[in-house]
Amino acid sequence: SGQVRGLCGTFNGDQRDEFTTPEGDVEPGVAAFANAFRAAGACPALGPGIADPCDGFPGSRERAEAACAVLLGPAFQ
């Protein structure tokens, strides 16, 4: 707790600062936060509305949910 930063958040019990950028700014929305970590030229910037990634890959939702379930496992408790 309190030892992480970046796309995983701050994990300090204060949800108001979970979207802290590398520059130390706290972004109000997901798109601006994610764009702060984007490598220039690596991919397009996110717009204000983020599409559900599973919509672009039909049939992958179960696999994605299983992979993300690791975040709820013992390693992150």
N, CA, C and O atoms as CSV, one atom per row, in Angstrom:
chain,resi,resn,atom,element,x,y,z
A,1,SER,N,N,0.832,-1.182,0.000
A,1,SER,CA,C,0.000,0.000,0.000
A,1,SER,C,C,0.875,1.243,0.000
A,1,SER,O,O,1.833,1.338,0.767
A,2,GLY,N,N,0.542,2.196,-0.864
A,2,GLY,CA,C,1.272,3.447,-0.928
A,2,GLY,C,C,2.633,3.353,-1.595
A,2,GLY,O,O,3.404,4.311,-1.548
A,3,GLN,N,N,2.950,2.216,-2.221
A,3,GLN,CA,C,4.258,2.030,-2.843
A,3,GLN,C,C,4.184,1.889,-4.351
A,3,GLN,O,O,5.191,1.581,-4.988
A,4,VAL,N,N,3.005,2.108,-4.940
A,4,VAL,CA,C,2.869,1.984,-6.390
A,4,VAL,C,C,2.391,3.305,-6.977
A,4,VAL,O,O,1.803,4.139,-6.288
A,5,ARG,N,N,2.656,3.469,-8.256
A,5,ARG,CA,C,2.187,4.628,-9.020
A,5,ARG,C,C,1.989,4.171,-10.448
A,5,ARG,O,O,2.406,3.075,-10.822
A,6,GLY,N,N,1.357,5.006,-11.241
A,6,GLY,CA,C,1.216,4.711,-12.649
A,6,GLY,C,C,-0.167,4.211,-12.997
A,6,GLY,O,O,-1.155,4.583,-12.365
A,7,LEU,N,N,-0.228,3.363,-14.010
A,7,LEU,CA,C,-1.517,2.891,-14.506
A,7,LEU,C,C,-2.251,2.032,-13.492
A,7,LEU,O,O,-3.461,1.848,-13.620
A,8,CYS,N,N,-1.569,1.502,-12.498
A,8,CYS,CA,C,-2.223,0.728,-11.438
A,8,CYS,C,C,-2.769,1.621,-10.340
A,8,CYS,O,O,-3.383,1.119,-9.399
A,9,GLY,N,N,-2.567,2.931,-10.427
A,9,GLY,CA,C,-3.047,3.848,-9.401
A,9,GLY,C,C,-2.028,4.010,-8.289
A,9,GLY,O,O,-0.879,3.591,-8.424
A,10,THR,N,N,-2.453,4.620,-7.183
A,10,THR,CA,C,-1.548,4.882,-6.070
A,10,THR,C,C,-1.711,3.895,-4.925
A,10,THR,O,O,-0.796,3.716,-4.121
A,11,PHE,N,N,-2.869,3.255,-4.848
A,11,PHE,CA,C,-3.153,2.247,-3.817
A,11,PHE,C,C,-2.821,2.764,-2.423
A,11,PHE,O,O,-2.169,2.083,-1.631
A,12,ASN,N,N,-3.281,3.983,-2.136
A,12,ASN,CA,C,-3.026,4.568,-0.832
A,12,ASN,C,C,-4.317,4.791,-0.034
A,12,ASN,O,O,-4.298,5.429,1.018
A,13,GLY,N,N,-5.426,4.265,-0.535
A,13,GLY,CA,C,-6.697,4.406,0.152
A,13,GLY,C,C,-7.460,5.675,-0.202
A,13,GLY,O,O,-8.589,5.864,0.252
A,14,ASP,N,N,-6.865,6.537,-0.999
A,14,ASP,CA,C,-7.507,7.789,-1.403
A,14,ASP,C,C,-7.820,7.713,-2.898
A,14,ASP,O,O,-6.933,7.910,-3.728
A,15,GLN,N,N,-9.063,7.431,-3.238
A,15,GLN,CA,C,-9.432,7.260,-4.641
A,15,GLN,C,C,-9.356,8.556,-5.432
A,15,GLN,O,O,-9.393,8.521,-6.662
A,16,ARG,N,N,-9.253,9.692,-4.768
A,16,ARG,CA,C,-9.204,10.957,-5.484
A,16,ARG,C,C,-7.898,11.150,-6.238
A,16,ARG,O,O,-7.842,11.984,-7.142
A,17,ASP,N,N,-6.850,10.412,-5.904
A,17,ASP,CA,C,-5.580,10.595,-6.594
A,17,ASP,C,C,-5.156,9.373,-7.420
A,17,ASP,O,O,-3.983,9.236,-7.768
A,18,GLU,N,N,-6.098,8.498,-7.730
A,18,GLU,CA,C,-5.775,7.297,-8.506
A,18,GLU,C,C,-5.300,7.624,-9.917
A,18,GLU,O,O,-4.526,6.860,-10.494
A,19,PHE,N,N,-5.744,8.740,-10.481
A,19,PHE,CA,C,-5.369,9.092,-11.845
A,19,PHE,C,C,-4.218,10.098,-11.847
A,19,PHE,O,O,-4.270,11.090,-12.574
A,20,THR,N,N,-3.178,9.856,-11.042
A,20,THR,CA,C,-2.017,10.733,-10.996
A,20,THR,C,C,-1.094,10.410,-12.164
A,20,THR,O,O,-0.701,9.260,-12.359
A,21,THR,N,N,-0.752,11.438,-12.940
A,21,THR,CA,C,0.090,11.278,-14.128
A,21,THR,C,C,1.567,11.242,-13.739
A,21,THR,O,O,1.909,11.530,-12.592
A,22,PRO,N,N,2.440,10.895,-14.676
A,22,PRO,CA,C,3.875,10.913,-14.383
A,22,PRO,C,C,4.373,12.298,-13.940
A,22,PRO,O,O,5.367,12.400,-13.221
A,23,GLU,N,N,3.691,13.344,-14.364
A,23,GLU,CA,C,4.077,14.705,-13.989
A,23,GLU,C,C,3.539,15.105,-12.619
A,23,GLU,O,O,3.865,16.180,-12.117
A,24,GLY,N,N,2.709,14.241,-12.005
A,24,GLY,CA,C,2.152,14.531,-10.690
A,24,GLY,C,C,0.788,15.192,-10.720
A,24,GLY,O,O,0.231,15.502,-9.667
A,25,ASP,N,N,0.234,15.417,-11.913
A,25,ASP,CA,C,-1.106,15.987,-12.033
A,25,ASP,C,C,-2.139,14.895,-11.789
A,25,ASP,O,O,-1.879,13.723,-12.060
A,26,VAL,N,N,-3.303,15.269,-11.282
A,26,VAL,CA,C,-4.400,14.314,-11.101
A,26,VAL,C,C,-5.441,14.624,-12.168
A,26,VAL,O,O,-6.048,15.695,-12.166
A,27,GLU,N,N,-5.640,13.681,-13.074
A,27,GLU,CA,C,-6.597,13.860,-14.168
A,27,GLU,C,C,-7.994,13.436,-13.708
A,27,GLU,O,O,-8.134,12.478,-12.948
A,28,PRO,N,N,-9.022,14.145,-14.165
A,28,PRO,CA,C,-10.390,13.804,-13.762
A,28,PRO,C,C,-10.984,12.635,-14.542
A,28,PRO,O,O,-11.947,12.020,-14.082
A,29,GLY,N,N,-10.433,12.316,-15.710
A,29,GLY,CA,C,-11.032,11.271,-16.540
A,29,GLY,C,C,-10.028,10.238,-17.005
A,29,GLY,O,O,-8.818,10.468,-16.994
A,30,VAL,N,N,-10.552,9.099,-17.413
A,30,VAL,CA,C,-9.736,7.968,-17.837
A,30,VAL,C,C,-8.917,8.288,-19.078
A,30,VAL,O,O,-7.733,7.954,-19.133
A,31,ALA,N,N,-9.523,8.931,-20.082
A,31,ALA,CA,C,-8.823,9.180,-21.339
A,31,ALA,C,C,-7.605,10.071,-21.134
A,31,ALA,O,O,-6.523,9.752,-21.626
A,32,ALA,N,N,-7.757,11.176,-20.422
A,32,ALA,CA,C,-6.626,12.076,-20.185
A,32,ALA,C,C,-5.538,11.371,-19.376
A,32,ALA,O,O,-4.350,11.567,-19.631
A,33,PHE,N,N,-5.937,10.559,-18.408
A,33,PHE,CA,C,-4.975,9.813,-17.599
A,33,PHE,C,C,-4.193,8.829,-18.470
A,33,PHE,O,O,-2.964,8.785,-18.408
A,34,ALA,N,N,-4.895,8.048,-19.271
A,34,ALA,CA,C,-4.230,7.070,-20.137
A,34,ALA,C,C,-3.327,7.750,-21.143
A,34,ALA,O,O,-2.230,7.263,-21.415
A,35,ASN,N,N,-3.767,8.867,-21.700
A,35,ASN,CA,C,-2.954,9.588,-22.682
A,35,ASN,C,C,-1.658,10.116,-22.069
A,35,ASN,O,O,-0.667,10.283,-22.781
A,36,ALA,N,N,-1.648,10.379,-20.775
A,36,ALA,CA,C,-0.437,10.862,-20.107
A,36,ALA,C,C,0.666,9.802,-20.103
A,36,ALA,O,O,1.844,10.141,-19.989
A,37,PHE,N,N,0.298,8.528,-20.226
A,37,PHE,CA,C,1.274,7.441,-20.232
A,37,PHE,C,C,1.576,6.942,-21.646
A,37,PHE,O,O,2.384,6.030,-21.822
A,38,ARG,N,N,0.933,7.534,-22.652
A,38,ARG,CA,C,1.089,7.093,-24.038
A,38,ARG,C,C,2.454,7.503,-24.571
A,38,ARG,O,O,2.868,8.652,-24.412
A,39,ALA,N,N,3.145,6.574,-25.197
A,39,ALA,CA,C,4.415,6.883,-25.845
A,39,ALA,C,C,4.106,7.621,-27.143
A,39,ALA,O,O,3.295,7.159,-27.946
A,40,ALA,N,N,4.739,8.746,-27.344
A,40,ALA,CA,C,4.488,9.564,-28.535
A,40,ALA,C,C,4.688,8.744,-29.808
A,40,ALA,O,O,5.727,8.112,-29.997
A,41,GLY,N,N,3.698,8.764,-30.658
A,41,GLY,CA,C,3.768,8.063,-31.932
A,41,GLY,C,C,3.486,6.577,-31.863
A,41,GLY,O,O,3.363,5.929,-32.902
A,42,ALA,N,N,3.379,6.022,-30.669
A,42,ALA,CA,C,3.171,4.583,-30.544
A,42,ALA,C,C,1.744,4.171,-30.875
A,42,ALA,O,O,1.517,3.093,-31.424
A,43,CYS,N,N,0.788,5.021,-30.547
A,43,CYS,CA,C,-0.611,4.711,-30.811
A,43,CYS,C,C,-1.399,6.015,-30.766
A,43,CYS,O,O,-0.922,7.006,-30.214
A,44,PRO,N,N,-2.592,6.025,-31.336
A,44,PRO,CA,C,-3.373,7.264,-31.318
A,44,PRO,C,C,-3.859,7.593,-29.907
A,44,PRO,O,O,-4.095,6.702,-29.092
A,45,ALA,N,N,-4.001,8.879,-29.641
A,45,ALA,CA,C,-4.521,9.322,-28.352
A,45,ALA,C,C,-5.978,8.914,-28.214
A,45,ALA,O,O,-6.713,8.855,-29.199
A,46,LEU,N,N,-6.387,8.632,-26.986
A,46,LEU,CA,C,-7.782,8.297,-26.722
A,46,LEU,C,C,-8.632,9.554,-26.775
A,46,LEU,O,O,-8.205,10.625,-26.345
A,47,GLY,N,N,-9.822,9.414,-27.300
A,47,GLY,CA,C,-10.769,10.516,-27.314
A,47,GLY,C,C,-11.514,10.563,-25.993
A,47,GLY,O,O,-11.247,9.761,-25.098
A,48,PRO,N,N,-12.444,11.494,-25.865
A,48,PRO,CA,C,-13.160,11.620,-24.595
A,48,PRO,C,C,-14.017,10.409,-24.243
A,48,PRO,O,O,-14.199,10.106,-23.064
A,49,GLY,N,N,-14.539,9.721,-25.237
A,49,GLY,CA,C,-15.332,8.522,-24.978
A,49,GLY,C,C,-14.518,7.294,-25.309
A,49,GLY,O,O,-14.026,7.159,-26.429
A,50,ILE,N,N,-14.368,6.398,-24.354
A,50,ILE,CA,C,-13.576,5.194,-24.581
A,50,ILE,C,C,-14.513,4.045,-24.936
A,50,ILE,O,O,-15.421,3.700,-24.180
A,51,ALA,N,N,-14.269,3.471,-26.095
A,51,ALA,CA,C,-15.098,2.347,-26.538
A,51,ALA,C,C,-14.768,1.098,-25.728
A,51,ALA,O,O,-13.641,0.936,-25.261
A,52,ASP,N,N,-15.742,0.227,-25.562
A,52,ASP,CA,C,-15.513,-1.037,-24.876
A,52,ASP,C,C,-14.585,-1.872,-25.752
A,52,ASP,O,O,-14.947,-2.188,-26.885
A,53,PRO,N,N,-13.393,-2.242,-25.262
A,53,PRO,CA,C,-12.444,-2.985,-26.094
A,53,PRO,C,C,-12.974,-4.331,-26.544
A,53,PRO,O,O,-12.538,-4.847,-27.573
A,54,CYS,N,N,-13.901,-4.913,-25.803
A,54,CYS,CA,C,-14.437,-6.210,-26.196
A,54,CYS,C,C,-15.323,-6.116,-27.433
A,54,CYS,O,O,-15.539,-7.117,-28.117
A,55,ASP,N,N,-15.839,-4.917,-27.728
A,55,ASP,CA,C,-16.662,-4.757,-28.924
A,55,ASP,C,C,-15.859,-5.009,-30.192
A,55,ASP,O,O,-16.413,-5.471,-31.190
A,56,GLY,N,N,-14.569,-4.713,-30.169
A,56,GLY,CA,C,-13.719,-4.911,-31.339
A,56,GLY,C,C,-13.222,-6.330,-31.495
A,56,GLY,O,O,-12.677,-6.684,-32.541
A,57,PHE,N,N,-13.400,-7.148,-30.475
A,57,PHE,CA,C,-12.901,-8.526,-30.499
A,57,PHE,C,C,-13.969,-9.470,-29.965
A,57,PHE,O,O,-13.865,-9.946,-28.834
A,58,PRO,N,N,-14.996,-9.745,-30.767
A,58,PRO,CA,C,-16.075,-10.618,-30.307
A,58,PRO,C,C,-15.537,-11.980,-29.841
A,58,PRO,O,O,-14.655,-12.562,-30.471
A,59,GLY,N,N,-16.077,-12.461,-28.747
A,59,GLY,CA,C,-15.675,-13.760,-28.229
A,59,GLY,C,C,-14.490,-13.711,-27.281
A,59,GLY,O,O,-14.114,-14.740,-26.718
A,60,SER,N,N,-13.893,-12.545,-27.091
A,60,SER,CA,C,-12.711,-12.444,-26.240
A,60,SER,C,C,-13.018,-11.977,-24.824
A,60,SER,O,O,-12.116,-11.925,-23.989
A,61,ARG,N,N,-14.257,-11.640,-24.539
A,61,ARG,CA,C,-14.593,-11.091,-23.226
A,61,ARG,C,C,-14.225,-12.053,-22.093
A,61,ARG,O,O,-13.643,-11.624,-21.097
A,62,GLU,N,N,-14.549,-13.339,-22.222
A,62,GLU,CA,C,-14.262,-14.289,-21.154
A,62,GLU,C,C,-12.762,-14.390,-20.902
A,62,GLU,O,O,-12.327,-14.419,-19.751
A,63,ARG,N,N,-11.973,-14.444,-21.969
A,63,ARG,CA,C,-10.521,-14.539,-21.817
A,63,ARG,C,C,-9.966,-13.278,-21.157
A,63,ARG,O,O,-9.083,-13.360,-20.304
A,64,ALA,N,N,-10.479,-12.119,-21.548
A,64,ALA,CA,C,-10.023,-10.859,-20.968
A,64,ALA,C,C,-10.401,-10.773,-19.489
A,64,ALA,O,O,-9.590,-10.340,-18.670
A,65,GLU,N,N,-11.610,-11.175,-19.143
A,65,GLU,CA,C,-12.040,-11.126,-17.749
A,65,GLU,C,C,-11.214,-12.070,-16.885
A,65,GLU,O,O,-10.897,-11.744,-15.741
A,66,ALA,N,N,-10.863,-13.231,-17.421
A,66,ALA,CA,C,-10.033,-14.177,-16.670
A,66,ALA,C,C,-8.635,-13.596,-16.452
A,66,ALA,O,O,-8.066,-13.740,-15.370
A,67,ALA,N,N,-8.085,-12.946,-17.463
A,67,ALA,CA,C,-6.755,-12.339,-17.330
A,67,ALA,C,C,-6.782,-11.196,-16.319
A,67,ALA,O,O,-5.849,-11.048,-15.529
A,68,CYS,N,N,-7.823,-10.400,-16.336
A,68,CYS,CA,C,-7.931,-9.271,-15.413
A,68,CYS,C,C,-8.224,-9.720,-13.985
A,68,CYS,O,O,-7.958,-8.980,-13.037
A,69,ALA,N,N,-8.767,-10.916,-13.823
A,69,ALA,CA,C,-9.078,-11.423,-12.492
A,69,ALA,C,C,-7.822,-11.568,-11.645
A,69,ALA,O,O,-7.909,-11.625,-10.418
A,70,VAL,N,N,-6.660,-11.627,-12.276
A,70,VAL,CA,C,-5.395,-11.709,-11.537
A,70,VAL,C,C,-5.263,-10.514,-10.601
A,70,VAL,O,O,-4.694,-10.639,-9.517
A,71,LEU,N,N,-5.782,-9.356,-11.007
A,71,LEU,CA,C,-5.691,-8.158,-10.192
A,71,LEU,C,C,-6.476,-8.279,-8.884
A,71,LEU,O,O,-6.211,-7.552,-7.927
A,72,LEU,N,N,-7.432,-9.193,-8.848
A,72,LEU,CA,C,-8.205,-9.408,-7.637
A,72,LEU,C,C,-7.642,-10.552,-6.797
A,72,LEU,O,O,-8.165,-10.849,-5.723
A,73,GLY,N,N,-6.589,-11.186,-7.278
A,73,GLY,CA,C,-5.996,-12.335,-6.592
A,73,GLY,C,C,-5.062,-11.948,-5.482
A,73,GLY,O,O,-4.910,-10.767,-5.172
A,74,PRO,N,N,-4.425,-12.951,-4.870
A,74,PRO,CA,C,-3.572,-12.737,-3.707
A,74,PRO,C,C,-2.379,-11.818,-3.956
A,74,PRO,O,O,-1.917,-11.163,-3.021
A,75,ALA,N,N,-1.875,-11.747,-5.161
A,75,ALA,CA,C,-0.707,-10.906,-5.439
A,75,ALA,C,C,-0.993,-9.431,-5.189
A,75,ALA,O,O,-0.074,-8.661,-4.908
A,76,PHE,N,N,-2.264,-9.027,-5.289
A,76,PHE,CA,C,-2.615,-7.627,-5.122
A,76,PHE,C,C,-3.445,-7.370,-3.873
A,76,PHE,O,O,-4.074,-6.318,-3.752
A,77,GLN,N,N,-3.453,-8.305,-2.959
A,77,GLN,CA,C,-4.213,-8.117,-1.718
A,77,GLN,C,C,-3.361,-7.502,-0.641
A,77,GLN,O,O,-3.840,-7.273,0.469
